[in-house]
Amino acid sequence: MKEATGELNMTVVTVVAIAAVAAFFYAFVWPSIKVNILNSTKCSNAYNCKCTGKTCKCTYLDDTQKETEVTCPNNADMENK
């Protein structure tokens, strides 16, 4: 009976540890990943870029077809758009 209780305790500890790691990822890591993905998408669809230094101010059409300004990293091909 003691062995079965020990197995159950280790299972509970494992499940709680996995839940804690998942909660940490979802609360702290995922938001920054999501923002980076959205910004990359906006920059890849941007046009009319004006670059100074390491950044470019570009125009981007959002979901409502409204022009929005977005700041993108200065890539060599961004200047030619």
GUROBA-144978 format. One record per residue: residue number from 1; x, y, z of N, C-alpha, C, CB in turn. Coordinates in pm, 1 decimal. Glycine has a CB too. Layout:
! GUROBA-144978
{NUM; {X; Y; Z}; {X; Y; Z}; {X; Y; Z}; {X; Y; Z}}
...
This chain:
! GUROBA-144978
{1; {82.3; -119.7; 0.0}; {0.0; 0.0; 0.0}; {86.7; 126.0; 0.0}; {-93.6; -0.2; 121.0}}
{2; {201.7; 120.4; 69.4}; {288.9; 236.2; 72.8}; {343.0; 268.4; -66.6}; {404.0; 212.7; 170.3}}
{3; {373.0; 165.0; -144.1}; {424.4; 187.7; -279.3}; {319.8; 256.2; -366.4}; {467.6; 55.0; -343.4}}
{4; {195.0; 217.7; -354.3}; {87.6; 279.2; -432.6}; {69.3; 425.7; -394.2}; {-44.2; 202.6; -412.6}}
{5; {80.4; 455.9; -266.5}; {67.7; 594.4; -220.9}; {183.7; 678.2; -274.8}; {63.6; 600.9; -65.9}}
{6; {303.5; 622.0; -273.9}; {418.7; 693.7; -327.9}; {404.2; 720.2; -476.0}; {545.5; 616.0; -302.4}}
{7; {352.8; 625.1; -551.1}; {329.2; 643.6; -694.6}; {227.5; 755.1; -718.2}; {279.9; 511.9; -759.0}}
{8; {121.8; 756.0; -636.5}; {19.2; 859.4; -650.7}; {77.7; 996.5; -619.2}; {-101.0; 829.9; -558.7}}
{9; {158.6; 1006.3; -514.8}; {218.8; 1134.6; -478.7}; {309.7; 1186.0; -590.4}; {298.2; 1121.4; -347.8}}
{10; {387.9; 1098.7; -649.1}; {476.3; 1141.4; -758.1}; {395.3; 1184.9; -880.3}; {573.1; 1027.8; -796.5}}
{11; {284.5; 1118.8; -905.5}; {197.6; 1158.1; -1017.1}; {140.0; 1297.0; -992.4}; {83.4; 1055.4; -1036.7}}
{12; {94.9; 1322.0; -871.0}; {39.0; 1452.8; -836.0}; {146.1; 1561.0; -848.9}; {-18.9; 1450.9; -692.2}}
{13; {266.8; 1534.9; -799.1}; {375.4; 1632.0; -808.5}; {407.3; 1660.8; -954.4}; {500.8; 1581.0; -735.1}}
{14; {410.4; 1558.3; -1037.5}; {440.0; 1576.6; -1179.6}; {332.3; 1659.8; -1248.4}; {453.5; 1441.0; -1248.9}}
{15; {207.0; 1629.7; -1221.4}; {96.6; 1704.7; -1283.1}; {99.7; 1850.4; -1238.9}; {-39.4; 1641.2; -1246.9}}
{16; {125.1; 1876.1; -1112.3}; {131.3; 2013.9; -1062.3}; {249.5; 2087.9; -1124.8}; {142.6; 2015.5; -907.8}}
{17; {363.5; 2020.6; -1138.9}; {479.9; 2084.4; -1199.8}; {453.9; 2119.0; -1346.2}; {602.2; 1993.5; -1188.3}}
{18; {392.5; 2029.3; -1419.2}; {360.2; 2055.8; -1559.8}; {261.0; 2171.1; -1570.5}; {302.6; 1929.2; -1627.5}}
{19; {162.5; 2175.4; -1482.7}; {64.8; 2285.1; -1482.8}; {132.1; 2418.7; -1451.4}; {-47.2; 2257.3; -1380.9}}
{20; {228.4; 2418.5; -1358.6}; {298.4; 2542.2; -1323.5}; {381.7; 2592.7; -1440.4}; {387.8; 2520.4; -1201.1}}
{21; {451.2; 2503.6; -1508.8}; {530.8; 2544.0; -1625.5}; {439.9; 2596.1; -1736.4}; {615.8; 2425.6; -1677.4}}
{22; {328.4; 2528.6; -1759.3}; {234.2; 2573.6; -1862.3}; {175.4; 2710.0; -1827.3}; {121.4; 2471.0; -1880.3}}
{23; {141.4; 2732.9; -1701.9}; {86.4; 2861.9; -1660.1}; {189.2; 2972.7; -1675.8}; {38.3; 2855.3; -1515.0}}
{24; {314.5; 2944.7; -1639.5}; {421.0; 3043.5; -1656.1}; {438.2; 3078.6; -1803.9}; {553.9; 2990.6; -1597.5}}
{25; {443.4; 2978.7; -1889.8}; {457.8; 3001.8; -2033.4}; {342.9; 3086.1; -2086.7}; {464.7; 2868.7; -2108.6}}
{26; {221.1; 3048.2; -2050.9}; {103.1; 3117.5; -2102.7}; {94.5; 3261.2; -2051.4}; {-23.3; 3041.4; -2064.4}}
{27; {135.8; 3285.2; -1927.3}; {122.7; 3418.5; -1867.8}; {236.9; 3512.4; -1904.7}; {114.9; 3406.6; -1718.1}}
{28; {359.5; 3459.4; -1918.5}; {473.8; 3547.9; -1935.4}; {544.4; 3535.4; -2070.2}; {571.4; 3522.1; -1827.4}}
{29; {556.7; 3417.7; -2123.4}; {634.3; 3398.1; -2245.4}; {547.9; 3417.2; -2370.3}; {697.4; 3258.8; -2246.0}}
{30; {429.5; 3358.4; -2373.0}; {344.5; 3363.8; -2491.7}; {307.1; 3505.4; -2535.3}; {219.9; 3285.9; -2466.7}}
{31; {274.2; 3598.6; -2444.8}; {238.7; 3733.4; -2492.5}; {349.7; 3799.7; -2573.9}; {204.2; 3821.9; -2374.7}}
{32; {474.9; 3785.4; -2532.3}; {582.4; 3848.2; -2608.6}; {603.5; 3777.8; -2742.8}; {712.5; 3847.3; -2527.6}}
{33; {588.1; 3646.9; -2747.2}; {598.4; 3574.3; -2874.2}; {487.3; 3619.7; -2968.7}; {590.7; 3420.5; -2851.1}}
{34; {368.1; 3634.2; -2916.1}; {253.8; 3675.6; -2998.1}; {274.2; 3816.3; -3055.6}; {124.5; 3671.2; -2915.1}}
{35; {323.4; 3908.2; -2974.2}; {347.8; 4045.1; -3020.7}; {454.3; 4045.6; -3129.5}; {390.8; 4136.0; -2903.4}}
{36; {560.3; 3967.5; -3112.3}; {665.6; 3961.1; -3214.1}; {614.0; 3904.3; -3345.6}; {782.3; 3876.9; -3163.9}}
{37; {529.0; 3802.8; -3339.1}; {471.6; 3746.1; -3460.7}; {383.5; 3848.7; -3532.1}; {390.3; 3619.8; -3427.7}}
{38; {300.0; 3919.2; -3456.6}; {212.1; 4020.4; -3516.9}; {292.7; 4134.2; -3578.9}; {115.3; 4076.5; -3411.8}}
{39; {397.6; 4180.1; -3509.1}; {479.7; 4288.0; -3564.3}; {553.8; 4243.6; -3689.5}; {579.2; 4337.3; -3460.1}}
{40; {602.2; 4120.3; -3691.7}; {669.6; 4069.3; -3811.2}; {574.2; 4063.9; -3929.8}; {727.9; 3930.3; -3784.5}}
{41; {450.8; 4023.9; -3903.2}; {350.1; 4018.9; -4009.0}; {321.1; 4158.7; -4062.0}; {220.8; 3953.7; -3957.5}}
{42; {306.9; 4254.7; -3972.3}; {280.2; 4392.1; -4014.8}; {396.1; 4447.3; -4096.5}; {254.3; 4481.6; -3893.4}}
{43; {518.7; 4422.1; -4052.0}; {634.8; 4475.1; -4123.5}; {652.5; 4410.0; -4259.8}; {760.4; 4455.8; -4041.0}}
{44; {617.3; 4284.4; -4271.1}; {631.7; 4219.2; -4401.4}; {527.7; 4269.3; -4501.0}; {620.2; 4067.6; -4386.2}}
{45; {416.7; 4323.2; -4453.0}; {311.7; 4377.4; -4540.2}; {314.8; 4529.9; -4547.3}; {175.1; 4331.6; -4491.8}}
{46; {417.9; 4591.7; -4489.9}; {425.4; 4737.5; -4485.8}; {472.2; 4793.9; -4619.8}; {519.4; 4782.9; -4373.8}}
{47; {438.6; 4920.1; -4642.1}; {481.8; 4990.7; -4762.9}; {509.2; 5135.6; -4727.4}; {374.8; 4980.7; -4875.9}}
{48; {564.5; 5209.8; -4821.2}; {594.0; 5351.2; -4801.4}; {681.8; 5372.3; -4677.9}; {464.1; 5431.2; -4788.3}}
{49; {795.5; 5302.6; -4673.4}; {884.3; 5307.8; -4556.8}; {983.2; 5422.7; -4568.5}; {959.6; 5175.4; -4540.8}}
{50; {1002.3; 5492.5; -4456.0}; {1101.9; 5598.1; -4446.4}; {1197.0; 5557.7; -4334.2}; {1035.8; 5739.7; -4419.7}}
{51; {1319.9; 5522.3; -4374.3}; {1416.8; 5465.0; -4280.1}; {1514.9; 5570.1; -4230.6}; {1493.1; 5349.9; -4345.4}}
{52; {1542.8; 5565.6; -4102.4}; {1647.2; 5646.1; -4039.7}; {1715.4; 5557.3; -3936.6}; {1588.9; 5777.5; -3973.8}}
{53; {1842.6; 5538.3; -3952.6}; {1915.9; 5455.7; -3857.4}; {1875.7; 5309.8; -3865.3}; {1894.4; 5506.7; -3717.3}}
{54; {1842.8; 5253.2; -3751.1}; {1808.9; 5111.1; -3745.4}; {1659.6; 5082.8; -3756.3}; {1860.4; 5052.8; -3618.1}}
{55; {1577.0; 5187.6; -3766.7}; {1432.7; 5166.8; -3774.2}; {1374.0; 5235.5; -3896.8}; {1364.5; 5218.3; -3647.3}}
{56; {1256.2; 5189.2; -3935.1}; {1181.1; 5247.7; -4045.7}; {1038.6; 5275.5; -3999.0}; {1181.7; 5153.5; -4170.2}}
{57; {985.9; 5387.9; -4037.8}; {845.0; 5419.1; -4016.5}; {772.0; 5384.0; -4144.8}; {823.4; 5570.2; -3977.1}}
{58; {680.3; 5288.5; -4135.7}; {611.4; 5238.6; -4254.5}; {460.3; 5251.8; -4237.3}; {649.7; 5091.5; -4282.1}}
{59; {390.5; 5242.6; -4348.1}; {244.7; 5242.2; -4348.6}; {197.5; 5098.5; -4363.4}; {187.9; 5332.0; -4462.8}}
{60; {93.3; 5066.0; -4289.5}; {39.2; 4930.4; -4288.8}; {-113.0; 4938.9; -4291.2}; {88.7; 4850.0; -4164.1}}
{61; {-177.0; 4855.9; -4372.2}; {-323.5; 4849.3; -4374.3}; {-369.0; 4746.0; -4271.8}; {-376.8; 4813.4; -4517.4}}
{62; {-446.7; 4790.1; -4171.3}; {-494.2; 4695.3; -4070.7}; {-616.7; 4619.0; -4122.1}; {-528.2; 4768.7; -3939.1}}
{63; {-679.0; 4542.3; -4035.2}; {-791.9; 4457.9; -4075.0}; {-910.4; 4537.1; -4128.5}; {-836.6; 4374.8; -3958.4}}
{64; {-926.0; 4661.2; -4084.3}; {-1038.0; 4744.1; -4128.9}; {-1000.8; 4829.4; -4250.1}; {-1085.3; 4833.8; -4015.0}}
{65; {-884.3; 4798.1; -4313.4}; {-832.5; 4871.1; -4428.8}; {-800.8; 5016.3; -4394.7}; {-932.5; 4865.8; -4543.0}}
{66; {-769.6; 5040.9; -4269.7}; {-729.2; 5173.3; -4223.6}; {-576.8; 5178.0; -4222.5}; {-788.2; 5205.2; -4081.4}}
{67; {-519.0; 5285.7; -4275.4}; {-373.7; 5299.0; -4276.7}; {-324.0; 5330.1; -4136.4}; {-329.0; 5409.0; -4375.9}}
{68; {-225.8; 5254.2; -4092.8}; {-168.3; 5268.8; -3960.7}; {-17.2; 5275.1; -3975.3}; {-211.4; 5152.4; -3867.0}}
{69; {47.8; 5357.0; -3893.0}; {193.1; 5363.8; -3896.7}; {251.4; 5256.9; -3806.4}; {242.8; 5503.3; -3854.8}}
{70; {353.3; 5189.5; -3855.9}; {419.3; 5083.5; -3780.5}; {570.2; 5105.9; -3787.9}; {380.5; 4941.8; -3835.5}}
{71; {641.1; 5077.5; -3678.1}; {786.7; 5088.9; -3675.1}; {847.2; 4952.2; -3698.4}; {835.8; 5148.4; -3540.9}}
{72; {934.4; 4943.1; -3797.9}; {996.6; 4816.6; -3836.0}; {1147.9; 4829.3; -3829.2}; {952.3; 4774.0; -3977.5}}
{73; {1216.6; 4716.2; -3818.9}; {1363.2; 4722.5; -3825.1}; {1408.2; 4761.2; -3965.0}; {1425.9; 4587.4; -3784.4}}
{74; {1521.6; 4827.2; -3975.0}; {1572.1; 4873.7; -4103.1}; {1644.1; 4760.5; -4174.0}; {1665.6; 4994.3; -4084.7}}
{75; {1576.2; 4698.0; -4267.5}; {1636.5; 4598.3; -4355.0}; {1666.5; 4664.2; -4487.8}; {1543.8; 4474.8; -4373.5}}
{76; {1766.1; 4618.4; -4557.1}; {1805.1; 4680.4; -4683.6}; {1690.6; 4680.3; -4784.2}; {1925.6; 4608.4; -4742.4}}
{77; {1608.8; 4573.5; -4785.4}; {1500.4; 4566.1; -4883.8}; {1381.8; 4654.0; -4845.4}; {1454.1; 4422.1; -4899.8}}
{78; {1372.8; 4701.5; -4721.2}; {1261.0; 4787.5; -4680.1}; {1270.5; 4924.2; -4747.6}; {1259.0; 4804.3; -4526.4}}
{79; {1390.7; 4971.7; -4775.6}; {1406.7; 5102.9; -4836.2}; {1356.4; 5105.8; -4980.3}; {1552.1; 5144.6; -4831.4}}
{80; {1350.3; 4991.8; -5044.9}; {1309.6; 4985.3; -5185.3}; {1160.9; 4966.8; -5203.8}; {1381.3; 4874.2; -5253.9}}
{81; {1083.4; 4960.2; -5097.9}; {938.9; 4939.3; -5113.0}; {868.3; 5068.8; -5144.4}; {879.8; 4877.7; -4987.0}}
